[in-house]
Structures are given as C-alpha cells and as structure tokens.
Amino acid sequence: MSRMTILILLTLCLCVCENSVEAAKRKKDPRVVQSVNRALDFLSREQRRQGYWEANGGQYRVAMTALAANALLCEGSTTTRGRYARNIRLAVDYLVEMSRPNGLIGFKEDYHYTYGHGFSMLFLSQVFGEEEDVERREELKKVLTRAVTFSAQAQTSRGGWGYVSAKDQPNFDEGSTCITQVQGLRACRNAGIAVPTEVIEKAIKYIQDCTTPEGGVQYSIRGGGARPPITAAAVAAMFNAGEYESDSVAKMMKYCELNIDKAQAASQFFGHWHYTHYYYSQVKYRLGDEVWNKYFDSVSKEILRKQSASGAWKEGHIGEVYQTAINATILQLDNGFLPIYQR
C-alpha cells in the first residue's frame, strides 16, 4: 500500500470520527438535541476551576465529578477532541489526584465514599479506553488497578457493599452502592483492567439473595423491602455482568414492568425517579430499538418538560448537577459512544 493511500485512509478515518457526533445528533428529535446542548453547557459552566463538580452544600464532589464528566463523554467529546475536551481533562486530573495509595478514589471522611469510587471507576475506564497519551494511559491504568483492588477488599462477606468499605463498617451492605461497584468493576474489565472473577460472582449471588419471590430487590440482604429503583439498577448490573436470561433477571424484569413501566405510563413521578431511570434506561436500550424507542419517547418527554431556562433540572435534594448529569446521560444513551452503555 502506497504512502498516499495510507494518508487518504487516515484522513477518511479522522473525518468519520469528527462527524460521528453530528451524525448521532441528526438522527434525534431536534428538541432532544437542543435540551442536551443546554444541559451540557450548564454542566460546563458549573465545573470548578480545580476540575470538580459538587452537589448541594459542597457535598459528593467525587461522585458529582464522575457523573457530570461522564455525561460530557456521552456527547462524543474526549480528553483531546470535541466541545468539552477541556472539561473532561480537568475532571480526569481531579479524580486522578483523588486516587489514594490504598486505591480509594475519594475522601475517607465522606461517609458515602463508595458511590464516588464506583462512579469514578466507570468514568475513568471509559476515558482509559480512548486515551492516546502513553504516560497518561499508564497513569490511568495504575489508578484503575488500585481502584479494583480497593473495591474487592471493600466487599462484604455476603458479596455486597455498604456506603463505606467493609473494613470500615463490617457487615453493613446496601443495594444501590453494590450496583455502583458492579458497574464500575465491569467497566474496568471491559477496558482491559484485571478484575477477580470471584468478586463479580459474589456480587451476583448477593443481588440474587436480595431478590424477593416477586422479583423486587430489597434495600439490603437483611431486608428493608423491595424497591423499584434498586431493582432497576440491579437488572442493569446483571446485564453488565453478562446475566441476561436467568430466572432472577426474568423476575426482576417482571417486577420492573409492574412497578416502573405502569407508573411511567400513568405519568406518576415517584421517589428517586432520576436514579431509577438512569439505570432502567440502560436496560431498555439493551433490549433493542423497538423497546427503546417506545420507552425513550415517554421518558424524554417527561425530562424535557421539566428542564429549566438555565439548562438544568431542579428537582430533588441532591442538587442541579446530579439531576442534570443523570438526565443528560439518559438523553444520550443511544449515541453509543461509551462501551459500558453499548448493546
């Protein structure tokens, strides 16, 4: 192959990459595209110069940074290319700086640090897959490898996770933090980071043990009642772990249809709605276009209807960054840029 031919092929490849974002947007309802642009511009304005985002009261900086930056990645920007490249680079720098020698990405003083740790594994693993700089790639690999080790050691004897490591609070587990760890670990594995198989297997067993006969996933292995938000998240985690057709997943899906789909069809806005649909949208997208298009038509209308003039969403007590990052991610899932969300 001649040098000229190689140059032409490289040029064509670059053009395809640069145009992929616009190609994805052209397929969408212009109102959704406009909403996403406004939301992402809001997030870019809210980022602090040190690279982080935060929730109300200055809380949850690590978790908010990972969620907000992940929403920017969904647009197609990377650390080197795109409209939000600088924002993403700053976020990566901040989270790498937050990586501790023991592997925790976050603050030991944060009594919910496993959320930020899990979301950070997910975000940084997506960046790692696209990182072109050799030194930064090696740095990210070290951060993620340590993070996986921390999560493995933070797991409870029953296979779950709590708000903090089992070393800091033995025998406490909680469903939503478990989901965060499973998805973060799976994202790391997809990116080529070694994840012990037994950690994932124990987590799957934990989710199954938390499932009621009706298919709802309880707050904790000790009880707390079946909860639609955690059940939706559990199905997404099971899908990420390669569990698609098990009896447990079938029961969970039936529970979700009865408790989430019916509520959505009746326009019932229930507690933890954004959390629920952050995960349930991933489930619906993986089930194919017919399921996804019907679901997205309903959920996107609900989301667009409540967007404020600033581009943010203001419901809930956690804060605008959280709601906006979640909604922007849902609206961009079918862009297909991030491996963790792909079919």
C-alpha positions as CSV (number, residue, x, y, z in Angstrom):
1,M,0.0,0.0,0.0
2,S,1.5,3.4,-1.0
3,R,2.1,6.2,1.4
4,M,-0.5,8.3,-0.4
5,T,-3.1,5.6,0.0
6,I,-2.4,5.4,3.7
7,L,-2.7,9.1,4.1
8,I,-6.0,9.1,2.3
9,L,-7.4,6.3,4.6
10,L,-6.2,8.1,7.7
11,T,-7.9,11.3,6.6
12,L,-11.1,9.5,5.9
13,C,-11.0,7.8,9.4
14,L,-10.5,11.2,11.0
15,C,-13.4,12.7,9.2
16,V,-15.6,9.8,10.2
17,C,-14.6,10.3,13.9
18,E,-15.1,14.0,13.8
19,N,-18.5,13.7,12.1
20,S,-19.8,10.9,14.3
21,V,-21.1,13.2,17.0
22,E,-23.1,15.2,14.5
23,A,-24.3,12.1,12.7
24,A,-25.7,10.8,16.0
25,K,-27.4,14.1,16.7
26,R,-29.0,14.3,13.3
27,K,-31.0,11.1,14.0
28,K,-32.6,12.6,17.1
29,D,-35.5,14.8,17.7
30,P,-34.2,18.4,17.5
31,R,-35.8,19.2,20.8
32,V,-33.8,16.4,22.5
33,V,-30.6,17.7,20.8
34,Q,-31.3,21.2,22.0
35,S,-32.1,20.0,25.5
36,V,-28.8,18.1,25.7
37,N,-26.8,21.0,24.5
38,R,-28.3,23.3,27.1
39,A,-27.7,20.7,29.8
40,L,-24.1,20.1,28.9
41,D,-23.4,23.8,28.6
42,F,-24.9,24.2,32.1
43,L,-22.6,21.5,33.4
44,S,-19.5,23.0,31.7
45,R,-20.3,26.3,33.4
46,E,-20.8,24.7,36.8
47,Q,-17.4,22.9,36.8
48,R,-14.9,24.5,39.3
49,R,-11.5,25.5,38.1
50,Q,-10.0,22.7,40.1
51,G,-11.9,20.3,37.8
52,Y,-14.7,19.1,40.1
53,W,-18.4,19.4,40.4
54,E,-20.4,19.3,43.6
55,A,-23.9,18.7,45.0
56,N,-25.8,21.0,47.3
57,G,-23.8,22.1,50.2
58,G,-20.5,21.3,48.6
59,Q,-21.1,17.6,49.0
60,Y,-20.2,14.5,47.0
61,R,-17.5,16.1,44.8
62,V,-16.0,12.9,43.6
63,A,-19.4,11.3,42.6
64,M,-20.7,14.5,41.0
65,T,-17.5,14.9,39.0
66,A,-17.6,11.4,37.7
67,L,-21.3,11.7,36.8
68,A,-21.1,15.1,35.2
69,A,-18.0,14.3,33.2
70,N,-19.5,11.0,32.1
71,A,-22.4,12.9,30.6
72,L,-20.0,15.0,28.6
73,L,-18.3,11.9,27.3
74,C,-21.7,10.7,26.1
75,E,-21.8,13.6,23.7
76,G,-18.7,12.3,21.9
77,S,-16.0,14.6,23.4
78,T,-12.8,13.0,24.7
79,T,-9.9,14.4,26.6
80,T,-8.3,15.7,23.4
81,R,-11.2,16.3,21.0
82,G,-14.6,17.8,21.0
83,R,-16.5,20.7,22.5
84,Y,-16.0,19.6,26.1
85,A,-12.4,18.2,25.9
86,R,-11.1,20.7,28.4
87,N,-13.8,20.0,30.9
88,I,-13.2,16.2,30.6
89,R,-9.4,16.7,31.0
90,L,-9.9,18.7,34.2
91,A,-12.2,16.1,35.6
92,V,-9.7,13.3,34.9
93,D,-7.0,15.4,36.5
94,Y,-9.1,15.9,39.6
95,L,-10.1,12.2,40.0
96,V,-6.6,11.0,39.4
97,E,-5.5,13.4,42.2
98,M,-8.2,11.9,44.4
99,S,-6.8,8.4,44.0
100,R,-5.3,7.3,47.3
101,P,-2.4,4.8,47.9
102,N,-5.0,2.2,49.1
103,G,-6.9,2.5,45.8
104,L,-9.9,4.6,47.1
105,I,-10.8,7.3,44.7
106,G,-12.3,9.9,47.0
107,F,-12.2,11.1,50.6
108,K,-12.1,8.7,53.6
109,E,-14.1,11.3,55.5
110,D,-17.0,11.1,53.1
111,Y,-19.4,8.7,54.7
112,H,-20.8,7.6,51.3
113,Y,-17.4,7.3,49.5
114,T,-18.2,4.0,47.7
115,Y,-20.6,5.9,45.4
116,G,-17.9,8.3,44.2
117,H,-15.4,5.4,44.0
118,G,-17.7,3.3,41.8
119,F,-18.8,6.2,39.5
120,S,-15.1,7.2,39.1
121,M,-14.1,3.7,38.0
122,L,-16.9,3.8,35.4
123,F,-15.9,7.2,34.1
124,L,-12.1,6.8,34.1
125,S,-12.3,3.4,32.5
126,Q,-14.2,4.9,29.6
127,V,-11.5,7.6,29.3
128,F,-8.8,4.9,29.6
129,G,-10.1,3.1,26.5
130,E,-9.7,6.2,24.4
131,E,-6.5,7.7,25.9
132,E,-3.8,8.2,23.3
133,D,-1.0,9.7,25.5
134,V,1.2,6.8,26.7
135,E,2.2,8.3,30.0
136,R,-1.4,9.3,31.0
137,R,-2.7,5.9,29.9
138,E,-0.2,4.2,32.2
139,E,-1.2,6.5,35.0
140,L,-4.9,5.7,34.5
141,K,-4.1,2.0,34.4
142,K,-2.4,2.2,37.8
143,V,-5.3,4.3,39.3
144,L,-7.9,1.8,38.0
145,T,-5.9,-1.3,39.0
146,R,-5.6,0.1,42.6
147,A,-9.3,1.0,42.5
148,V,-10.4,-2.5,41.6
149,T,-8.3,-3.9,44.4
150,F,-9.9,-1.4,46.8
151,S,-13.4,-2.5,45.7
152,A,-12.5,-6.2,46.1
153,Q,-11.3,-5.6,49.6
154,A,-14.3,-3.4,50.5
155,Q,-16.8,-6.2,49.6
156,T,-18.7,-7.8,52.5
157,S,-18.6,-11.5,53.2
158,R,-22.0,-11.8,51.6
159,G,-20.9,-10.2,48.4
160,G,-22.3,-6.7,48.8
161,W,-21.0,-3.2,49.6
162,G,-22.0,-0.5,52.0
163,Y,-21.6,3.2,52.0
164,V,-18.0,2.6,53.1
165,S,-15.6,-0.3,52.9
166,A,-16.4,-3.4,54.9
167,K,-13.1,-2.8,56.6
168,D,-14.5,0.5,58.0
169,Q,-18.0,-0.8,58.7
170,P,-18.2,-4.6,58.8
171,N,-21.4,-6.4,58.0
172,F,-23.3,-3.5,56.5
173,D,-24.4,-3.7,52.9
174,E,-26.8,-1.6,50.8
175,G,-28.2,-2.3,47.4
176,S,-27.5,0.9,45.5
177,T,-23.8,1.0,46.4
178,C,-23.5,-2.6,45.4
179,I,-24.8,-1.7,41.9
180,T,-22.3,1.2,41.6
181,Q,-19.4,-1.2,42.4
182,V,-20.6,-3.9,40.0
183,Q,-21.0,-1.5,37.1
184,G,-17.7,0.2,37.8
185,L,-15.8,-3.1,38.0
186,R,-17.4,-4.3,34.8
187,A,-16.4,-1.1,33.0
188,C,-12.9,-1.6,34.2
189,R,-12.9,-5.2,33.0
190,N,-14.2,-4.1,29.6
191,A,-11.3,-1.6,29.4
192,G,-8.7,-4.3,30.0
193,I,-8.2,-3.9,33.7
194,A,-8.0,-7.3,35.6
195,V,-11.0,-7.9,37.9
196,P,-11.2,-11.0,40.0
197,T,-14.0,-13.3,38.8
198,E,-14.9,-14.3,42.3
199,V,-15.7,-10.6,43.2
200,I,-18.3,-10.4,40.4
201,E,-19.7,-13.8,41.2
202,K,-20.2,-13.0,44.9
203,A,-21.9,-9.7,43.9
204,I,-24.3,-11.6,41.5
205,K,-25.1,-14.0,44.3
206,Y,-25.7,-11.0,46.7
207,I,-28.2,-9.5,44.3
208,Q,-30.0,-12.8,43.9
209,D,-30.1,-13.2,47.6
210,C,-31.7,-9.8,48.0
211,T,-34.4,-10.6,45.5
212,T,-37.9,-11.3,46.8
213,P,-40.1,-14.1,45.3
214,E,-42.0,-11.3,43.3
215,G,-38.7,-10.1,41.8
216,G,-38.1,-6.9,43.7
217,V,-34.6,-6.3,45.1
218,Q,-34.5,-5.3,48.7
219,Y,-32.6,-2.4,50.3
220,S,-30.2,-4.8,52.0
221,I,-29.6,-8.5,52.3
222,R,-31.1,-8.2,55.8
223,G,-34.4,-6.8,54.4
224,G,-35.8,-3.3,54.0
225,G,-38.4,-4.2,51.5
226,A,-38.3,-4.5,47.7
227,R,-37.7,-1.2,45.9
228,P,-38.3,-0.3,42.3
229,P,-35.2,2.0,41.9
230,I,-32.8,-0.7,43.3
231,T,-34.5,-3.4,41.2
232,A,-34.0,-1.4,38.0
233,A,-30.3,-0.8,38.9
234,A,-29.9,-4.5,39.7
235,V,-31.1,-5.5,36.3
236,A,-28.6,-3.1,34.7
237,A,-25.8,-4.5,36.8
238,M,-26.9,-8.1,36.0
239,F,-26.8,-7.2,32.3
240,N,-23.4,-5.7,32.7
241,A,-22.2,-8.9,34.4
242,G,-23.5,-11.0,31.4
243,E,-26.6,-12.2,33.1
244,Y,-29.5,-11.8,30.6
245,E,-31.7,-14.8,30.7
246,S,-31.5,-16.2,34.3
247,D,-34.7,-16.8,36.3
248,S,-33.6,-14.0,38.7
249,V,-33.4,-11.4,35.9
250,A,-36.7,-12.6,34.5
251,K,-38.4,-12.0,37.9
252,M,-36.7,-8.6,38.3
253,M,-37.9,-7.5,34.8
254,K,-41.5,-8.6,35.6
255,Y,-41.3,-6.5,38.8
256,C,-40.0,-3.5,36.9
257,E,-42.7,-3.8,34.4
258,L,-45.4,-3.8,37.1
259,N,-43.8,-1.0,39.3
260,I,-41.9,1.2,36.9
261,D,-43.5,0.9,33.4
262,K,-47.0,1.2,34.7
263,A,-46.1,4.2,36.8
264,Q,-44.5,5.8,33.8
265,A,-47.5,5.1,31.6
266,A,-49.7,6.8,34.2
267,S,-47.2,9.8,34.4
268,Q,-46.6,9.1,38.1
269,F,-43.5,10.8,39.3
270,F,-42.2,8.7,42.2
271,G,-39.2,9.0,44.6
272,H,-35.7,8.5,43.2
273,W,-37.1,8.8,39.7
274,H,-33.9,10.0,38.2
275,Y,-31.8,7.3,39.8
276,T,-34.4,4.7,38.6
277,H,-34.3,5.8,35.0
278,Y,-30.6,6.3,34.9
279,Y,-30.3,2.5,35.2
280,Y,-33.7,1.5,33.7
281,S,-32.8,3.4,30.5
282,Q,-29.7,1.2,30.2
283,V,-31.8,-1.9,30.5
284,K,-34.4,-0.7,27.9
285,Y,-31.7,0.4,25.5
286,R,-30.1,-3.1,25.6
287,L,-33.4,-4.7,24.8
288,G,-33.4,-3.3,21.2
289,D,-34.8,-0.5,19.2
290,E,-38.5,-1.4,19.4
291,V,-38.4,-1.4,23.2
292,W,-36.1,1.5,23.5
293,N,-38.0,3.8,21.1
294,K,-41.2,3.3,23.0
295,Y,-39.6,3.9,26.4
296,F,-37.5,6.9,25.2
297,D,-40.5,8.6,23.7
298,S,-42.2,8.6,27.1
299,V,-39.3,9.3,29.3
300,S,-37.7,12.0,27.2
301,K,-41.0,14.0,27.1
302,E,-41.0,13.9,30.9
303,I,-37.4,15.0,31.1
304,L,-37.7,17.8,28.6
305,R,-40.9,19.1,30.2
306,K,-39.1,19.9,33.5
307,Q,-35.9,21.4,32.2
308,S,-35.3,25.0,33.5
309,A,-34.2,28.0,31.4
310,S,-30.6,27.6,32.7
311,G,-30.4,24.1,31.1
312,A,-30.5,22.4,34.5
313,W,-33.1,20.3,36.3
314,K,-34.0,21.4,39.8
315,E,-36.0,18.6,41.4
316,G,-34.6,16.7,44.3
317,H,-32.5,17.5,47.3
318,I,-29.1,16.4,45.9
319,G,-28.8,19.3,43.5
320,E,-28.9,20.5,40.0
321,V,-25.6,18.9,38.9
322,Y,-26.8,15.5,39.9
323,Q,-30.2,15.8,38.1
324,T,-28.7,17.4,35.0
325,A,-25.9,14.8,34.7
326,I,-28.4,11.9,35.0
327,N,-30.9,13.4,32.6
328,A,-28.3,14.3,30.0
329,T,-26.9,10.8,30.2
330,I,-30.3,9.2,29.6
331,L,-31.0,11.5,26.6
332,Q,-27.6,10.5,25.1
333,L,-27.5,6.7,25.7
334,D,-28.3,5.9,22.1
335,N,-25.4,7.9,20.9
336,G,-23.5,4.7,21.6
337,F,-20.1,6.3,22.3
338,L,-19.4,4.7,25.7
339,P,-18.7,0.9,25.8
340,I,-20.4,0.4,29.2
341,Y,-23.8,1.5,27.7
342,Q,-23.4,-0.2,24.3
343,R,-25.6,-3.2,23.2
